[in-house]
Amino acid sequence: MSAAQGKPKCDWKECKLGDVAEVQTGPFGSQLHQSDYKFTGTPIVTVEHIGDNRIVHSNLPLVGKEDRARLIRYSLRTGDVVLSRVGSVDRCAYIHETENGWMFSGRLLRVRGKAERIDTRFLSFYFNQESFREMIRMIAVGATMPSINTNILSNVDILLPPLPEQRAIAGVLSSLDDKIDLLHRQNKTLEGMAEALWRKMFVEDADPGWPIKQLEDLCTITRGASPRPIIEYIKDGTVPWIKIADATASGSYFIDSTNEFLIEAGVSRSVKVFPGDLILSNSATCGFPYFVELEGCIHDGWLLFRDFKGLSKLFVFFFLKQLNEELNYIADGSVQNNLNTRLLKDYKLKVPPVNLVNDFDIFGETAVTRIRKNTIQIRTLSHLRDTLLPKLMSGEVSVKL
């Protein structure tokens, strides 16, 4: 599909979002509690699962059949768009067929378009324009926690081309998104293969005679730290301040970007990390390991692993991946989950021979390297899409039908 420069927008029409779509708030806290979550069931999409105009398929809470039936009005369909309702109110994601029938949480708004008026794939890209995101941030209400509601969002003005042009623009941008999605799926396959091999070598085929040691005897485990009050240390800073949300947004094994930065005065009161370091989430969504790809600082919601003795960093990473469900289970906290660091340090594991660890590392390093390259390519394609997006939405570049 070719593009023509400078096509006029005389046939584009301005309207209220509520005229072309239905906006629905997710279930309130009294309708769904964390205690309702199950080990199997229907996934619930929350703010933490909104990635790059897509849903991140990791760490999803689940509800059983009874709660799903009770909350059926909060289900998702292919083509819906979900937006964050509180906090980072400018984040949104398109619902694909793989998420059809899932639920959405009370911290989200669901936008369901009227098929005869709007292409919701186009709408998801429209929402991702920086100009639209800035506008949403400006009209959000609340001093400490910005929020939007159905009324605010329904009354937002949007500029729409004719439906055929909406579909054509969405098609161009979707072609890039499809390539990005393919790379994400390749990464998932590689992750699955590496994790399955680790489980086969060190769990299913483990020798009962292997020595048993505590985890803290095999590496050092350091809890992050936060300068207080943090708001005084992140204004106009230059040192990356790595948050739990940065890990969820990456949807990968790596954390290589953030949007908050510490000033130098806060660095000495935090814990510094370097590219290649291994960290584990210690609060909120507990028990998920990541490799750090930037020099920065971690708060007390992270644990840092170093000084590996007899085991490789890669082995410990996949060990923590296998341990995730158990770590989540032993986490506690009245406001949000927190991992008991002492229990983790005391955790006992069988230590395999060094030659077996080395054999695993050969495959593991190959898989992790490929995942990293795919992740870089995803960033490149995302940048291309994001550069093209405002040009298509402004009419500077238009699609020939």
N, C-alpha and C positions, 0 to 999 in steps of 0.2 A: 504494500500500500504506500503510494508516494505522498510526499508532503509538498504543499504549495505555500509560498511565503505571502504574508500580508492579507489573507482573506478577511473581508469585513465581517463584523459581528452583528450586522443589522437584524439578522433573524434570531439572535439570542434573546431570551426573555428572562426578566427578573421575577422571582416569585418567593413566597415564604416556603421554607422547608416543609412545614406542616401541610402545605397544599399538595405536595407530591409524595409525601411519605408519612407513616405513622411512627411516632416516637414513644417508646415504652421504657419505664424504669424497671430495674430488676427487683427481686423480692427484698423487702426490708429485713433488718436483722432479727426481728421477732418471728419472721416466717422461716428462717433458715439459720441454724447455728453450726458452729464448727463441730459440735458433738454429733451432728447428724451425718457427718462424712463417713464413708465406708471404704473398705479396701477394694471393692469391686462395685461397678455401677456406671451411671451416666456422668461424664465429665462436666464440671462447672467452670466456665471461663470467667476469670477475674481480671482486675487491672494488670496484675503481674504477668498475665499471659498475652498481653497485646504487644506484639513485636512490630516488625516493619510492614505494616498493612497486612499482617497475617497473624494467625493464632500460633503461639509457641506451644508445642505439644509436649510439655514436660512439667512435672510437679503439679499436675491437675488434681484438685479435690474431686471426689466422687460421691454421688448420692444414690441410694437404693431405689427400688421400683416404687415404693409407697410415696416417698418424697417427690419423685419425678412426676407421678400422677397428680399429686396434690398441687404441684407448682407448674403444671403443663403450660400455662399461659406465658411462662418465662423460658420457653424453649426457643431454639434457633433453627432457622431454615437456611438452605443454600441461597446466597444473595443478600442476606441481612448484613448490616454494618453495625458494629458495636463501638461505642465511644466511652472513654473514661468519664465518670460522673463527678468524681472528687479527686483532688490532688492534681496530678498531671492531666488536666482536662482536655489537652490537645491531642491525645493519643487515640487512634482508631484502628480497626482491623476489619477486613472483608471476611465473611464466612463462606468457606468453600464446602464442597460436597462432603469432604471427610469430617466436617464438624456438624453436618446436618443432624438435628435431633438432640444436640448438646444443650445445656442450660447456660444461663448467664447470671452473674451475681448482682447484688444490690448496689454495687459500686460502679455499675455500667448502665448505659442507655442503649437500647436496641432501636435501630432505624430500619424500618421495613418499607421499601418503596412501592408505589403504585405502578405496576408494570406498564400501563399505557401512557405514563407521564415521564418516567425516569428509568435510566439504566443504573442500577445500584453499584455496578462495578465502576462506572464513571463517577458516581457519587463518592465512592471510597477514595478515589484519586483526588477528587475535588476537596474532600476533607483534609487531605494530606498536603495541600498547598501551604507554604509557610505563611502567606497572607491570611488564609482562613484560620490557621492555628493561632496566629497572633490575635486575631479578632476574638476567637473563643476565649483566650486567656484574659483579654481585656473585659469581656462582659461577664465573666464568672463572678460569683458573689462569695463573700466570706473573706475575712482578713487573715486568719491563720490557716485555713484549709479551703482553697478555692473550690467551688462546685458549680455545676450547672444542673438544670432540671428539664423536664419535658417541655414546660412552657417557654423557657429561654431558648432551647434548641429549636423548637417548632417555629418560633418567630424570627429565626435567622434568615436573612435575605440571601438567596443564591442565584447565580446567573447561569441559565441553561441553554445550550444550543438545541436544535431539533433532535429528536430521538435518534435518527440514523447517524447523525454526527456524534452524538454521545457514544453510541456503540462503536463507531470508528476510532474515536480517541481512546476509549477504553481498550480496544483491540491492540493498538500500538503499544500502550503502556503495559498491557497484560502480557504481551509477548516477552517483554523484559522480565516481568514478574514470574512468568512460567520458567524461564531459564534459571532465575534465582531459586525458585521452588525445587527445580530438578537438582540443583547443587545441594540444597538443604536435605533432600531425600537421599542423595548419595552419601552425605555425611551421616545420616541416621543408619544407613546400611553398614558403613564402616564402623560406626560406634557399636552396633549390635554384634558384628563379627569379633571385634576386639574384646568386648565384654564376655561374649560366649566362650572364646578361647581361654580367657583368664579363669573363668568358672570351671571349665573342663580340666585345665592343668592343675589348678590349685585348690579346688573343692572336690569335684567328682573323682579325680584320680589322685587325691592327696594320700601320701604315705602316712599311716598311723605313727610311724617312728620319727617323723619330723619333730624337731624340738619346738616347744611352745614358749612364747615370750609375750610380755606385755608390749603394747604399741609404743609407749613412751621409752622403752628400752631400745627401740629400733629407729627412732627419729625424735627430734625435739618438736614440741607442740607449743606455740606461743599465741596467746590471745591478743587480738588487736586492741587498740585503745582510742578513745575519743576525747579531744580537748573540749572542755566545757566552759560556757555554753557554745555549742558548735556553730551557732549562727554568727558568732563574732570572728570565726576563723575561715569561713568559706566565701566571704565577700572579696571579690577581685583577687582571688588566689591564683597561683600558677602550678601548684603540685596536685596531680590527679587524686581525687578523693573517691575511692572505690566503694560503691554501694551495692546492696543486695539486688536492687533493681537493675543495675548494670549487667549482672550475671544473667538474670532472667531474659533481658532484652537481647542478649547475644545469641541465645538458643544454641550454644555450642560448648566446647570444652574450654574456651578461652574467654578472657576478659581483656579487651584491648582499647576500650574507650569509656569515657564517663563525661558527664556534663556539669560536674561540680569540682571545685579546686580549692585546696587549702592555701592560706598564706603561710609564709615561712615560719611564723611564730607558732603555728599549730603543728608543724611537722615533728618537733621534738617531743610533743605530748601524744603523738600517735605512734603507730608501728609502720616502718617503711618496708616496702616490697620492691622487688626488681623483676625484670623479664625472666621468665622461667620458674618463678616461685610457684609453689602449690598451696592453695588456700581452700578452706572449707567453710561453707555458710554455717553460722552458729546461732542465728536467730531467724524469726519469721519462717521461711522455707528452709528448715535445717537439714544439714547432712549432705550438701551437694558440693563436690570438689570442682575446682577450676584451676587452669594454668593462667598466671598473670602474664600479660604481654606488654606491660608498660611500667615505668617507674612511678611509684606513687605511695599512698598511705591507705591502710585499712583500719576501720573502726572495730569496736568490740563485738560486732556481729560476725566477725571472721576469726578463723584460726589459721595460723601459718605453720607449715610443715617444712623442716629443714634438717640437715645433718643426718642423712640416711645411713644406717649401719647394717650391712648385710642384705639390704633390700634396695632396689632402685626406686627413684621417685615415681617412675611409671607404674611399677608394681603397687606402690602405696596408693596412687591415684585410682587404679582400678579396684583395689581393695575397698577404698572408700565408696566407690560407685556401687559395689555389691552390698555394702553395709547400709546404704541409704535408707531403706525402708525401716530397718531396725533403729537407726539413729533418729528418724522422725518419730518413731513410736515412743522412745524414751525421753524425747524432748518435752518440756513442760513450761508453764508460765501463765499468769492470770490474764495478761494483756496480749502477749504474743509468745509463740513457742521459743524456748531457749534450750540449747543443748547443754547437758551436764558434762562439762569438760573433763572432770575427774573420771567419770565412767568411761569416757573415750580413751583417756590415757591408760586406764587399767585394763582395757579390752585385750583379751588374749587371742593370739592367732598362731597357727602353725607356720613355721619358717622353712620354706623349701630350700633345696641346695642352690648355690649361686649359679651353677650351670643352667638349671631350669629357668631361673629368673632371667638370665641372659638370653636364653632361647625365646622366651616370651617377648622380651624387649625388642628383638629384631622385627617381629611382626607388629608389635605395638607401636614402635616408633614410625614404621612405614605408614600405618593407618593414621596416626596422629598428624604426621607431616602432610598426608593427602587431605585430611580434614582441614588443616590450617590453610593450605593452598586454596581449597574450595571456599573457605571463609573469606579470604582476600578477594577472590573473584566475585563473590557475592557482594562485597563492599563496592567493587568497581562498577558492577552492573547497577547497583542501587544508586550510585552517584550519577550514572548516565541517565537513569530514569528520573531522578530528582531534578536534574538539569533540564530535561525535556519537559517535565510536568508543567511548570509555570508558563512556558512558551506555548504549549498547546491550550492551556486554560485561558490565556490572555488573547489568543488569536494571532500572536506573532508568528506562530507556525500552525498551519491548519492541515487537516488530513483530506486528501482528495477522495471523494466517495466513488 
